[in-house]
């Protein structure tokens, strides 16, 4: 995967976005909510660049390193619980299991995602794990990405 990441970074540096789409179409389609290469070419004709920071957030979700949560997704309790249960050791997951209830996301109304993630992080404070929540609204009204960081490994995500 490191070779792939280096290759992608080189494509961004050289602004070879058609090649980036050819190799990373699943990520770009998800990020831009498009369906095919022609939609991407239309985008490139209107814009000069692809936002690299947004790309890496979507890349992490497509590769299972984070979970993508739509800004208007509603009840995301099961989605988040399944992700955290799969990614955290059982003894660490058990510290937050009871707090993973009624998690709702609607960026215009009911939204308790950040509050619950903060609560979970307080319960994880004596562990090597923390939950990180990123928000991106580059190509849509807004989406969240939840990932797990290892504290003692200089923020290396798992």
C-alpha positions in Angstrom: 0.0 0.0 0.0 2.9 2.4 0.6 3.9 2.2 -3.1 0.3 3.0 -4.0 0.3 6.0 -1.7 3.6 7.3 -3.1 2.3 6.8 -6.6 -0.9 8.8 -5.8 1.1 11.6 -4.2 3.2 11.8 -7.3 0.1 12.0 -9.5 -1.2 14.9 -7.3 2.2 16.6 -7.5 2.3 16.3 -11.3 -1.4 17.1 -11.6 -2.1 13.9 -13.6 -5.7 13.8 -12.6 -6.9 11.6 -15.5 -4.4 8.9 -14.4 -5.5 9.4 -10.8 -9.1 8.7 -11.9 -8.0 5.7 -13.9 -6.4 4.1 -10.8 -8.6 5.5 -8.1 -12.1 5.8 -9.7 -13.9 4.2 -6.8 -12.5 6.9 -4.5 -13.2 9.8 -6.8 -16.6 8.5 -7.7 -17.5 8.4 -4.0 -15.9 11.7 -3.3 -17.5 13.7 -6.1 -20.8 11.6 -6.3 -20.2 10.8 -9.9 -20.7 7.6 -11.9 -18.4 7.5 -14.8 -15.2 8.9 -16.5 -17.2 11.4 -18.6 -18.6 13.0 -15.4 -15.0 13.3 -14.2 -13.8 14.8 -17.4 -16.6 17.3 -17.2 -15.4 18.2 -13.7 -11.8 18.7 -14.9 -13.0 21.0 -17.7 -14.6 23.3 -15.1 -12.0 22.9 -12.3 -8.2 22.8 -12.5 -7.6 20.7 -9.4 -8.8 18.0 -7.2 -8.7 18.7 -3.4 -6.0 16.4 -2.1 -7.1 16.5 1.5 -10.6 15.5 0.6 -9.2 12.7 -1.6 -7.3 11.2 1.3 -10.3 11.3 3.6 -12.4 9.4 1.0 -9.4 7.1 0.3 -9.3 6.0 3.9 -13.1 5.2 3.9 -12.9 3.3 0.6 -10.1 1.2 2.1 -11.8 0.6 5.4 -9.5 2.7 7.5 -12.4 5.0 8.4 -16.1 5.0 8.1 -17.9 7.5 6.0 -21.0 9.1 7.6 -23.3 11.2 5.5 -24.2 14.6 6.8 -27.9 13.7 6.6 -27.7 10.0 7.3 -29.9 9.9 10.3 -29.4 7.1 12.8 -25.8 5.9 12.4 -25.6 3.8 15.6 -25.3 0.4 13.9 -22.8 1.7 11.3 -20.5 3.2 13.9 -20.8 0.3 16.4 -20.0 -2.2 13.7 -16.9 -0.2 12.6 -15.6 0.3 16.1 -16.3 -3.3 17.1 -14.3 -4.5 14.0 -11.4 -2.1 14.6 -10.9 -2.0 18.3 -9.7 -4.8 20.6 -12.7 -6.3 22.6 -11.4 -5.0 25.9 -11.2 -1.5 24.5 -14.5 -1.6 22.7 -16.2 -2.7 25.9 -15.2 0.6 27.5 -17.4 2.5 25.0 -20.1 0.0 24.0 -22.7 1.3 26.3 -22.3 4.9 24.9 -22.9 3.9 21.3 -26.7 4.5 21.4 -29.0 6.7 19.4 -26.3 8.3 17.3 -28.0 10.7 14.8 -26.4 12.8 12.1 -28.3 15.7 10.4 -26.0 18.7 10.0 -29.1 21.0 9.8 -30.9 19.6 12.8 -30.4 16.7 15.3 -26.7 15.9 15.4 -25.1 14.3 18.4 -22.2 12.6 16.7 -19.5 14.9 17.9 -20.9 14.8 21.5 -20.9 11.0 21.6 -17.4 10.7 20.1 -16.1 13.1 22.7 -17.8 11.0 25.4 -16.2 7.8 24.0 -12.8 9.5 23.9 -13.1 10.4 27.6 -13.6 6.7 28.3 -10.7 5.8 26.1 -8.3 8.3 27.8 -6.4 5.6 29.7 -5.9 3.5 26.6 -3.7 3.8 23.5 -6.7 4.5 21.3 -8.7 7.6 20.4 -11.5 8.3 18.0 -10.9 11.0 15.4 -13.7 12.7 13.6 -13.1 14.7 10.4 -15.7 16.7 8.5 -15.4 17.6 4.9 -17.7 19.7 2.7 -15.5 20.1 -0.3 -17.7 18.3 -2.9 -21.0 18.1 -0.9 -22.9 19.7 1.9 -20.9 17.7 4.4 -19.8 14.2 5.5 -17.9 12.9 8.5 -15.1 10.4 8.6 -14.6 8.4 11.8 -11.2 6.7 12.3 -9.2 5.2 15.2 -5.8 6.6 16.1 -3.1 4.9 18.2 -1.9 7.5 20.6 1.5 6.0 21.2 2.4 5.5 17.6 2.4 9.2 16.6 -1.1 9.2 15.2 -0.8 6.2 12.9 -4.3 5.3 12.0 -5.6 1.7 12.1 
